[in-house]
Amino acid sequence: MTFSLKSIGSWSFLLLMLMQFIPLNRMNPPAVSDIQTPYAIKNSLKKGCYDCHSNETRWSGIAYIAPISWLLSSTVSSGRSVLNFSMWNKNENKKKAQISQIIAQGSVHQQLYYSWNPESQLTDREMVSLLHWFNDSIRPPIKNSGNNHEDKIP
Ligand code: HEC
């Protein structure tokens, strides 16, 4: 049996069509206990991390077309399973050091995503603010201090 280019083409097309009907979990469950941060910090996290590490994923148009949709939905599931800012609780404070490490790496973490979505790339300034915030909030607050942010031990 020989395969003509035309028949390979039509079978591939049919297969692509059929792939579209495979159901996928592209849901955004409610954000039950979203991490509490200052507004600017939350903004940067939403910009750079929330697509994979929260229940507030912005599913773009391409996320609906198989087989790319499969890759995206599995990336989001594994991202959410290791870290979900929408389901943050106190025990996750130990994750903060790990988060700082990832932020410091810049777009090395999930390079493909950041080259595809350059608008999600954090600026150097945003990275520095995030690093400050995550590192500072790991330390317990200083007790009996009236002036509670100027006098932190560096
Ligand atoms: C395109 C999706 C995506 C984006 C955007 C993304 N991550 Fe991730 N992240 C993942 C996936 C998938 C994993 C788990 C597998 C891995 O380590 O690659 C992960 C793992 C992690 C881990 C755990 C690392 C470890 O060693 O176990 C941390 C912490 C993390 N990400 C932080 C962040 C932060 C902070 C941002 C934003 C600056 C971010 N991620 C942006 C997908 C993403």
Boltz pocket constraint, residues with backbone or C-beta under 6 A from the ligand:
constraints:
  - pocket:
      binder: B
      contacts: [[A, 45], [A, 48], [A, 49], [A, 50], [A, 51], [A, 52], [A, 53], [A, 74], [A, 75], [A, 76], [A, 78], [A, 79], [A, 82], [A, 83], [A, 95], [A, 98], [A, 99], [A, 102], [A, 103], [A, 109], [A, 110], [A, 113]]
      max_distance: 6.0
